[in-house]
Amino acid sequence: MVPPMNFNSQIAELEGQLTVKAGKGCGFGISGIDGAINEVVITQKPKVGLAGVRGTTPYYVAKPGYQGADEFAYAYIGTNQYGGPMRVVIKRKVTVIP
């Protein structure tokens, strides 16, 4: 389950919760940004699972058989609607369930 996140700045650092089943994964979209996303990067690798980016969609996959906490972060980098820099960093605190 991934609850929605709201923000109102082109330079933002957010933190959110994520619950995922062991061995499963999910991707994260973003909407409501006034501007253009040029790239998405993983800024903090998870300690247990796997995080990556496919196109402009970050994803997380929990390790099979693992149960417990993990965390990672990713950044949307681009240009805001006025031509200025945009960087939105999202840190996910993950709970992996069986």
C-alpha positions in Angstrom: 0.0 0.0 0.0 1.3 3.4 -0.9 -0.6 6.4 0.5 -0.6 9.6 -1.7 1.9 12.4 -0.9 1.2 16.0 -1.3 3.7 18.9 -1.7 3.6 22.5 -2.8 7.2 23.3 -3.7 9.7 22.6 -6.5 12.4 21.9 -3.9 11.0 19.5 -1.4 12.0 16.6 0.9 9.2 14.3 1.9 8.9 11.1 3.9 6.3 8.4 3.5 5.3 5.0 4.7 5.1 1.9 2.5 3.9 -1.7 3.2 4.9 -4.4 0.8 4.7 -8.2 0.9 8.0 -10.2 0.9 9.1 -11.0 -2.6 6.7 -8.4 -4.1 7.3 -4.9 -5.4 5.7 -1.7 -6.5 6.3 1.4 -8.6 5.7 5.0 -7.7 4.2 7.6 -10.0 3.9 11.3 -9.3 1.3 13.8 -10.4 0.6 17.5 -9.8 4.1 18.8 -10.6 4.1 22.0 -12.6 7.2 21.5 -14.7 9.2 18.8 -16.4 10.9 15.7 -14.9 14.3 15.2 -16.6 15.5 12.2 -14.5 14.7 10.1 -11.5 17.5 8.8 -9.3 17.8 6.5 -6.3 19.5 8.7 -3.6 19.6 6.1 -0.8 19.7 2.4 -1.6 17.7 0.0 0.6 19.5 -2.1 3.1 17.6 -5.3 2.3 15.4 -4.9 -0.8 16.1 -3.7 -4.3 15.3 -0.2 -5.6 15.6 1.1 -9.1 14.2 3.3 -11.8 12.4 2.2 -15.0 12.0 5.3 -17.3 10.8 7.9 -14.8 9.1 5.4 -12.4 11.0 4.4 -9.3 10.3 1.0 -7.8 11.0 -1.1 -4.8 11.1 -4.9 -4.5 11.2 -6.6 -1.1 13.6 -9.5 -0.5 11.8 -12.9 -0.6 11.4 -14.4 2.9 12.3 -11.1 4.6 10.1 -9.5 7.3 10.8 -6.2 8.9 11.9 -2.7 8.2 13.8 -1.2 5.3 14.1 2.3 3.8 15.3 4.0 0.6 15.0 7.4 -1.1 14.6 8.7 -4.7 14.6 12.1 -6.3 12.6 13.6 -9.2 14.9 16.1 -10.9 13.9 18.6 -13.5 12.7 22.1 -14.3 9.7 23.9 -12.7 7.1 25.8 -14.8 9.2 29.0 -14.6 12.5 27.4 -15.8 14.0 27.1 -12.4 15.4 23.9 -10.8 13.1 21.3 -9.4 14.2 18.5 -7.0 11.7 16.5 -5.1 13.3 13.8 -2.8 11.0 11.2 -1.3 12.2 8.9 1.5 10.2 5.7 2.0 10.1 3.9 5.3 9.2 0.4 4.3 7.5 -2.4 6.3 7.9 -5.8 4.7 5.2 -8.3 5.7 5.0 -12.0 5.0 
